[in-house]
Amino acid sequence: MKTKTHQAVVLKDVPCPFCSLICDDLVIQNSDGKLTVKENGCAIVEAHFSQSPPDDTPALKGKSCSIDKAIEVAARILKQSSQPLLAGLGTDIRGMRSVMRLADNIGATIDHMHSDGAIRNTLVLQDLGWVMTTMSEIKNRADFIIFAGTDASNYPRFFERVIWNKDSLFSDVKKRKIVYIGDKLNTSAGKSLEGTLPTVLKCEQEEINEIISVLHTIIAGNKIHQPIIAGINLITLQKLANQMKEAKYGVIVWAPGELNFPHAELTIQSICELVKYLTRTTRFAGFTLAGGDGVMSANSLSAWQSGFPLRVNFSKGFPKQDVGRNSTKNLLKNKEVDALIWISSFSSNNNPPKANIPTIVLATPGTKLNFKPDVFIPVATPGIDHSGQLIRTDNVVSLTLKKLRDSKYKSVSDILNRMIDLI
């Protein structure tokens, strides 16, 4: 007996949910549920779209069960909890809306797996504000771009789509000047279309703040008497300062998750203050490369609905943010929560923290857990198994994700809403 096969379907203008750039020009072929990237892929796209989800079942402490039973037990755990934590939060906007509804109902704390980076930006925005730009503005207008502490290699198509995009409307892409400041950066992508190499100022990540502060001092017209700053010649910094002042549209790019050292928010603050000073005489802006797993969507939706970005607690009957106390790490370390839900619907590599409290894991099929949670429920992936929405890294555009194949797994939103109905 011959197995019935279906004709391959080619889908165009597909958004990718696995990176905060959310590139929306992918061409994907679906052959009986097997996805193949035909055009505009990258390493991240190839790794995720080519994977076929393994068979996985809900489980209670490692023993398979029905999804109805798993949801029932999870709801019972949450109902009995007095200080639950909803963490991971790797989901789309609809899933995050359900997270917020559940958190409000049970008095939980919410925290994303990539909040450490997001919080560094939040602290600066809350304290002194900033002047930011978008991917489209960089693509169309920027002539001078500084990468501070990042080479954008975690965002493989950033240079292709934004920096060296030949469809730029107002800027001569070939004449763009690229500068890197930091350590262990892959600067090869900064080579221009005409072969001009980027300027590289090598220093420790922790020294970027010092470099930015000296640039600010020079641009403000004050003298620096130290000939060497963080291993960089003062003449080099004076030249860079002049280039920044002469730029028609300058941008400083950073990735908060890659500035992983104590008080890194002060480095971001220095960048933002320098940008604001430069706007007195020219056009300059900041740009941040957010982490993946829907962190920008989670942060934004938390702000929309609670008035606060991430790390919000609802136990008092109203939202209260505390970026230090409400981190997953600190809450578990200080034993301030008595139940944990971990959500990760984009990647099977995001393992939940192991804690001596009842733990519910909603994760992609095939996730390799290093312990047996009280409840495990495999979930569908937004942008592949079901439609959805995500907010791009520049926080100005939300893109609609497409359903590319049929899946037996339910979305995070569907699972959480069923739990809410039982609580």
KEGU-67597 format. One line per field, with one value per residue (C-alpha): residue in three letters; x, y, z; residue number from 1. Coordinates in Angstrom, 1 decimal, padded with zeros to 4 digits, m for minus. Each point is the difference from the previous one (the first is absolute). Layout:
% residues N
residuo <- [ala|...]
X <- [X|...]
Y <- [Y|...]
Z <- [Z|...]
num <- [NUM|...]
% end
This chain:
% residues 423
residuo <- [met|lys|thr|lys|thr|his|gln|ala|val|val|leu|lys|asp|val|pro|cys|pro|phe|cys|ser|leu|ile|cys|asp|asp|leu|val|ile|gln|asn|ser|asp|gly|lys|leu|thr|val|lys|glu|asn|gly|cys|ala|ile|val|glu|ala|his|phe|ser|gln|ser|pro|pro|asp|asp|thr|pro|ala|leu|lys|gly|lys|ser|cys|ser|ile|asp|lys|ala|ile|glu|val|ala|ala|arg|ile|leu|lys|gln|ser|ser|gln|pro|leu|leu|ala|gly|leu|gly|thr|asp|ile|arg|gly|met|arg|ser|val|met|arg|leu|ala|asp|asn|ile|gly|ala|thr|ile|asp|his|met|his|ser|asp|gly|ala|ile|arg|asn|thr|leu|val|leu|gln|asp|leu|gly|trp|val|met|thr|thr|met|ser|glu|ile|lys|asn|arg|ala|asp|phe|ile|ile|phe|ala|gly|thr|asp|ala|ser|asn|tyr|pro|arg|phe|phe|glu|arg|val|ile|trp|asn|lys|asp|ser|leu|phe|ser|asp|val|lys|lys|arg|lys|ile|val|tyr|ile|gly|asp|lys|leu|asn|thr|ser|ala|gly|lys|ser|leu|glu|gly|thr|leu|pro|thr|val|leu|lys|cys|glu|gln|glu|glu|ile|asn|glu|ile|ile|ser|val|leu|his|thr|ile|ile|ala|gly|asn|lys|ile|his|gln|pro|ile|ile|ala|gly|ile|asn|leu|ile|thr|leu|gln|lys|leu|ala|asn|gln|met|lys|glu|ala|lys|tyr|gly|val|ile|val|trp|ala|pro|gly|glu|leu|asn|phe|pro|his|ala|glu|leu|thr|ile|gln|ser|ile|cys|glu|leu|val|lys|tyr|leu|thr|arg|thr|thr|arg|phe|ala|gly|phe|thr|leu|ala|gly|gly|asp|gly|val|met|ser|ala|asn|ser|leu|ser|ala|trp|gln|ser|gly|phe|pro|leu|arg|val|asn|phe|ser|lys|gly|phe|pro|lys|gln|asp|val|gly|arg|asn|ser|thr|lys|asn|leu|leu|lys|asn|lys|glu|val|asp|ala|leu|ile|trp|ile|ser|ser|phe|ser|ser|asn|asn|asn|pro|pro|lys|ala|asn|ile|pro|thr|ile|val|leu|ala|thr|pro|gly|thr|lys|leu|asn|phe|lys|pro|asp|val|phe|ile|pro|val|ala|thr|pro|gly|ile|asp|his|ser|gly|gln|leu|ile|arg|thr|asp|asn|val|val|ser|leu|thr|leu|lys|lys|leu|arg|asp|ser|lys|tyr|lys|ser|val|ser|asp|ile|leu|asn|arg|met|ile|asp|leu|ile]
X <- [000.0|001.4|000.2|m001.9|002.3|m000.9|001.6|002.6|m001.2|002.3|m000.8|001.5|000.5|000.3|001.1|002.6|m000.9|003.5|001.8|m001.1|000.6|m003.0|001.1|m003.3|001.2|000.7|m001.1|m000.9|m001.1|m002.3|000.1|m002.4|001.0|003.7|001.2|002.9|001.4|000.2|001.0|001.3|001.1|002.7|001.6|m002.8|m002.7|001.6|000.4|m003.6|m002.1|001.6|m000.7|m003.0|m001.6|000.5|m002.9|m000.4|m002.7|m001.1|001.5|m000.3|003.4|001.3|m003.0|m002.2|m003.5|m002.8|000.0|m003.2|001.6|003.2|m002.1|m002.1|003.1|001.7|m003.2|m000.1|003.6|m000.6|m003.2|001.8|002.9|000.2|003.1|000.3|002.5|m000.6|003.4|001.7|m002.9|001.2|m003.3|m001.7|m002.4|m003.1|001.9|001.3|m003.5|m001.0|003.1|m001.2|m003.5|001.2|002.5|m002.8|m002.3|002.4|002.2|003.1|003.3|001.1|003.5|001.5|003.0|001.8|m001.1|003.6|000.7|m003.4|000.3|003.2|m001.8|m003.1|002.1|001.4|m003.3|m001.7|002.8|001.0|m001.7|001.6|m000.2|m000.4|m000.4|m001.4|001.3|m001.7|001.6|003.5|m000.5|m001.2|001.9|003.0|003.5|002.0|m000.6|001.8|m000.3|000.6|000.8|m001.7|000.7|m003.6|001.0|m002.9|m002.2|001.4|m001.9|000.3|002.8|m001.7|m003.4|000.9|003.7|000.9|m003.6|000.3|m003.7|000.9|m002.1|002.0|003.5|002.9|000.6|003.5|001.2|m001.3|002.7|000.0|001.8|000.3|000.8|000.5|001.8|m000.2|m002.2|m000.2|000.4|m000.1|m003.6|001.0|002.0|m001.8|m001.3|003.1|002.4|000.6|000.9|m001.8|001.7|000.6|000.7|000.9|m000.6|m001.5|m003.8|000.1|002.1|m002.5|m001.6|003.4|000.4|m003.5|000.4|003.3|m001.7|m002.7|002.5|001.9|m003.2|m001.1|003.2|001.9|003.6|001.3|003.6|000.4|001.8|m001.3|m003.6|m000.9|003.0|m001.1|001.9|m001.6|000.6|m002.1|m002.8|000.2|m000.3|m003.0|m001.6|000.4|m001.5|m003.0|m000.6|000.2|m002.4|m003.3|m001.8|002.0|m001.0|001.4|m001.0|000.2|m001.4|m000.8|000.2|003.6|001.0|000.1|002.0|m000.9|m001.8|000.0|m003.1|002.5|001.7|m003.3|m000.8|003.2|m000.8|m003.4|001.2|002.7|m002.7|m002.2|002.9|000.8|m003.6|000.7|001.9|m000.7|m002.3|001.1|m001.9|000.4|m001.1|m000.3|000.2|m002.4|000.3|m002.2|m002.8|m002.5|001.6|m000.9|m003.6|m000.1|001.5|m002.3|m003.2|000.9|000.3|m003.3|m002.0|001.6|001.7|003.4|002.4|001.2|000.6|m003.5|m001.7|m003.8|m000.2|m001.4|m002.9|001.8|003.1|003.4|003.3|003.3|002.8|002.3|m002.2|m002.4|002.7|m000.4|003.5|m000.6|m003.5|001.1|003.2|m001.8|m002.8|m002.7|m002.1|m001.8|m000.9|001.6|m001.3|002.7|m001.0|002.2|m001.8|002.8|003.0|000.6|003.3|m001.5|000.1|m002.0|001.8|m000.1|m001.8|m001.4|m003.5|m002.8|001.0|m002.1|001.8|m001.6|002.7|000.6|m000.1|003.3|001.3|002.8|m000.8|002.6|m002.7|m003.6|m002.4|m003.3|m001.8|001.4|m002.1|001.4|m001.2|m000.2|002.4|m001.3|000.8|000.2|m002.8|m002.4|m000.4|000.8|001.7|003.4|001.5|003.3|003.2|m000.6|m003.3|m002.0|m001.2|m002.0|000.0|m002.6|001.4|m001.4|m001.1|002.2|m001.0|m002.6|001.0|m001.6|001.4|m001.9|001.2|001.2|m003.1|m002.4|001.7|000.1|m003.6|m001.1|001.9|m001.6|m003.5|000.8|001.4]
Y <- [000.0|003.4|002.8|003.0|003.0|003.7|002.5|002.2|003.4|003.0|002.9|003.5|002.9|m002.2|001.7|m001.7|m000.2|m001.1|003.3|003.4|001.4|m002.1|000.0|m000.3|m000.9|m003.7|m002.5|m003.3|m003.3|m002.3|m003.6|m002.1|002.0|000.0|003.6|001.1|003.4|001.0|003.6|002.7|m002.4|000.3|m002.4|000.6|m000.5|m003.2|m001.5|000.6|m000.3|m003.2|m001.9|m002.3|m000.1|m003.4|m001.9|001.2|m000.4|001.8|m001.5|000.0|m000.4|m001.8|m002.3|000.6|001.1|001.7|003.7|000.4|m001.6|002.1|003.2|m001.1|m000.7|003.2|002.0|m001.7|000.9|003.7|000.1|m001.3|002.4|003.3|001.5|m001.5|001.1|000.1|m000.1|m000.7|001.6|m001.1|000.6|002.4|002.9|m002.2|m002.3|002.9|001.4|m003.3|000.2|003.4|m001.2|m003.0|002.1|002.4|m002.8|m001.8|002.8|m001.2|001.6|000.2|m000.1|m000.8|m002.2|002.9|002.7|000.7|001.7|001.7|001.4|001.7|002.0|000.5|001.6|002.6|000.8|000.4|002.1|002.5|m001.0|m000.4|000.8|m003.1|m000.9|m002.9|m002.6|001.9|003.3|m001.6|m001.7|003.2|002.8|m000.9|000.8|m000.7|m003.0|m001.0|m003.5|000.2|m003.4|m002.0|m001.2|m000.9|m003.6|m001.3|001.7|m001.5|002.1|003.4|001.2|m001.4|001.5|003.2|001.1|m001.1|000.0|001.4|001.1|002.9|003.0|003.0|m001.2|m001.1|m003.4|m000.3|003.0|m001.2|000.0|m002.8|000.1|m002.8|000.6|m003.0|m003.3|m003.3|001.4|m001.5|003.1|m001.7|001.0|003.7|m000.1|002.3|m000.9|001.7|m001.9|002.8|m001.5|001.1|002.0|m002.3|001.3|m003.0|000.1|m002.1|000.1|001.6|002.8|001.1|002.3|001.8|000.3|001.4|002.5|001.3|000.4|002.0|002.1|000.8|000.7|002.4|002.0|m001.0|m001.1|m003.4|m000.1|m003.8|m001.2|m003.6|m000.9|m003.7|m000.9|002.4|003.0|003.3|001.2|m003.0|001.0|003.7|m001.1|m002.2|002.9|002.3|m002.7|m000.2|003.7|000.1|m002.9|000.9|m002.9|m002.0|m003.0|m001.9|m003.7|m002.2|m003.3|000.2|m003.8|000.1|002.7|m002.7|001.6|001.8|003.3|m000.3|002.3|002.9|m000.7|000.1|003.2|001.6|m001.0|001.6|003.2|000.3|m000.5|002.7|002.5|m000.7|000.8|003.6|000.5|m003.1|m003.0|m002.9|m002.8|m003.3|m003.4|m003.1|m003.7|m001.9|m003.7|m002.7|m002.2|002.9|002.1|003.3|m001.1|m001.2|003.3|002.2|m001.9|000.1|003.8|000.3|m002.0|000.7|003.4|m001.7|m001.9|m003.4|m001.3|000.9|m001.6|m000.2|m001.5|003.2|000.2|002.6|000.0|000.9|m000.1|m000.8|m000.8|m001.4|m002.0|m001.3|m001.6|m003.8|m000.6|002.1|m001.3|m003.6|000.7|001.7|m002.5|002.6|m002.1|m003.3|m001.0|000.6|000.0|000.0|000.9|m000.5|m000.5|001.2|m002.2|m003.4|001.3|002.2|m002.1|001.1|000.5|m003.0|001.0|m001.9|001.3|m001.4|000.8|000.1|000.1|001.0|m000.5|m001.0|m003.8|m001.7|002.5|m001.8|000.6|m000.7|m000.9|m001.3|002.8|m000.6|000.8|000.1|001.1|000.2|003.1|001.3|002.6|003.4|000.8|m003.7|m002.0|002.9|003.6|002.8|003.4|001.2|003.4|000.8|001.0|003.8|m000.2|001.8|m002.8|m003.1|m002.7|m002.7|m003.5|m002.7|m003.5|m002.1|m003.6|m001.9|m001.0|m002.3|002.3|002.9|003.5|001.5|002.2|m002.9|m002.0|003.0|000.9|m003.5|000.2|003.4|m001.6|m002.6|002.3]
Z <- [000.0|m001.0|002.5|m001.1|m000.5|m000.4|m002.4|001.6|000.9|m000.3|002.5|m000.6|002.3|003.0|003.3|002.1|003.7|001.2|000.0|001.1|m003.5|m001.1|m003.6|m002.0|m003.5|000.4|m002.7|001.6|m001.6|001.8|m001.2|002.1|003.1|m000.7|m000.3|m002.3|m000.2|m003.7|000.2|002.4|002.8|002.5|002.5|002.6|m002.6|m001.4|003.5|001.1|m003.1|m001.2|003.3|000.0|003.5|001.7|001.5|003.6|002.6|003.1|003.1|003.8|001.6|m003.1|m000.5|m003.1|000.5|m002.0|m000.6|002.0|003.0|m000.3|m000.1|002.9|002.2|m001.1|000.9|003.4|000.7|m000.8|002.0|003.1|m000.5|001.9|m001.8|m003.6|m002.6|m003.7|m001.7|m003.2|m001.9|m003.4|m001.8|m002.4|000.8|000.3|002.4|002.0|000.3|001.6|002.3|001.2|000.6|001.9|002.1|000.9|001.0|002.2|001.3|m001.8|m000.9|m003.7|m001.3|m003.4|m000.6|m001.7|002.5|001.2|m003.3|m000.3|003.5|m000.8|m002.7|002.2|002.8|m002.4|m001.6|003.4|001.4|m002.7|m003.2|m003.5|m003.7|m002.0|m003.7|m002.0|m002.5|m002.9|001.0|000.3|m003.4|m001.7|001.7|002.1|m001.2|003.1|002.2|003.2|001.4|003.8|001.5|m002.7|m003.5|m000.7|m000.8|002.1|m002.5|m003.3|m002.5|001.7|m002.3|m003.1|000.7|001.8|m000.5|m003.6|m001.4|m003.5|000.1|002.4|m001.0|001.1|001.1|m002.2|001.4|m001.5|002.0|003.4|002.7|002.5|003.4|002.6|003.7|002.2|000.4|m001.9|m002.8|m003.4|m002.2|m003.4|m000.7|000.4|m003.2|m002.4|m003.5|m001.4|002.2|002.6|003.4|003.1|002.8|003.0|003.5|002.0|003.8|002.7|000.1|003.4|m001.4|m002.7|002.6|000.4|m003.8|m000.5|002.9|m001.5|m003.4|001.7|001.8|m003.3|m001.9|002.8|m000.6|003.1|000.1|000.8|001.3|000.2|m003.3|000.3|001.0|000.5|m002.2|m002.8|m001.2|000.8|m003.6|m001.3|002.3|m001.1|m003.6|000.8|001.9|m003.0|m002.3|002.4|m000.1|m003.8|m000.5|m001.7|001.7|002.6|002.0|002.9|000.2|003.1|001.1|003.7|000.4|m001.2|002.5|002.7|002.9|003.2|m000.4|m003.8|000.0|000.7|m003.3|m001.8|001.9|m001.2|m003.5|000.2|001.6|m002.8|m002.6|001.6|000.0|m003.7|m000.9|000.8|m003.2|m002.2|m000.3|002.3|001.6|001.9|m001.1|002.1|m001.1|002.3|000.8|m001.5|001.4|m000.2|002.7|m001.7|m000.3|003.7|001.2|m002.1|000.9|003.7|m000.3|m001.9|002.4|003.4|m000.6|000.7|m002.1|001.1|003.5|001.3|003.0|000.4|003.5|001.6|m002.4|m002.1|m002.1|001.6|m001.7|001.7|m002.5|002.6|002.3|m002.7|m002.1|m000.4|001.4|003.2|000.6|m000.1|001.9|002.8|000.0|m000.6|m002.3|000.5|m003.6|m003.4|m003.6|m002.6|m003.6|m003.0|m003.4|m002.4|000.9|001.5|001.5|002.7|003.1|003.1|003.3|002.3|003.2|003.0|m000.6|m002.2|m003.6|m003.2|m003.3|m003.3|m002.6|m003.6|m000.7|000.5|002.6|002.0|003.6|002.7|002.5|000.0|000.6|001.8|m003.3|m003.5|m003.0|m003.5|m001.8|m003.6|m001.4|m001.1|m003.6|m000.9|001.6|000.5|m000.9|002.4|000.4|001.2|000.5|m001.8|001.8|m000.7|001.9|m002.7|m002.3|000.9|m002.7|m000.6|000.2|m002.4|000.6|m002.3|000.9|001.9|003.6|002.6|002.7|001.6|000.3|003.3|000.1|m000.4|002.8|002.4|m000.7|000.8|003.3|000.8|m000.5|002.6|002.7]
num <- [1|2|3|4|5|6|7|8|9|10|11|12|13|14|15|16|17|18|19|20|21|22|23|24|25|26|27|28|29|30|31|32|33|34|35|36|37|38|39|40|41|42|43|44|45|46|47|48|49|50|51|52|53|54|55|56|57|58|59|60|61|62|63|64|65|66|67|68|69|70|71|72|73|74|75|76|77|78|79|80|81|82|83|84|85|86|87|88|89|90|91|92|93|94|95|96|97|98|99|100|101|102|103|104|105|106|107|108|109|110|111|112|113|114|115|116|117|118|119|120|121|122|123|124|125|126|127|128|129|130|131|132|133|134|135|136|137|138|139|140|141|142|143|144|145|146|147|148|149|150|151|152|153|154|155|156|157|158|159|160|161|162|163|164|165|166|167|168|169|170|171|172|173|174|175|176|177|178|179|180|181|182|183|184|185|186|187|188|189|190|191|192|193|194|195|196|197|198|199|200|201|202|203|204|205|206|207|208|209|210|211|212|213|214|215|216|217|218|219|220|221|222|223|224|225|226|227|228|229|230|231|232|233|234|235|236|237|238|239|240|241|242|243|244|245|246|247|248|249|250|251|252|253|254|255|256|257|258|259|260|261|262|263|264|265|266|267|268|269|270|271|272|273|274|275|276|277|278|279|280|281|282|283|284|285|286|287|288|289|290|291|292|293|294|295|296|297|298|299|300|301|302|303|304|305|306|307|308|309|310|311|312|313|314|315|316|317|318|319|320|321|322|323|324|325|326|327|328|329|330|331|332|333|334|335|336|337|338|339|340|341|342|343|344|345|346|347|348|349|350|351|352|353|354|355|356|357|358|359|360|361|362|363|364|365|366|367|368|369|370|371|372|373|374|375|376|377|378|379|380|381|382|383|384|385|386|387|388|389|390|391|392|393|394|395|396|397|398|399|400|401|402|403|404|405|406|407|408|409|410|411|412|413|414|415|416|417|418|419|420|421|422|423]
% end
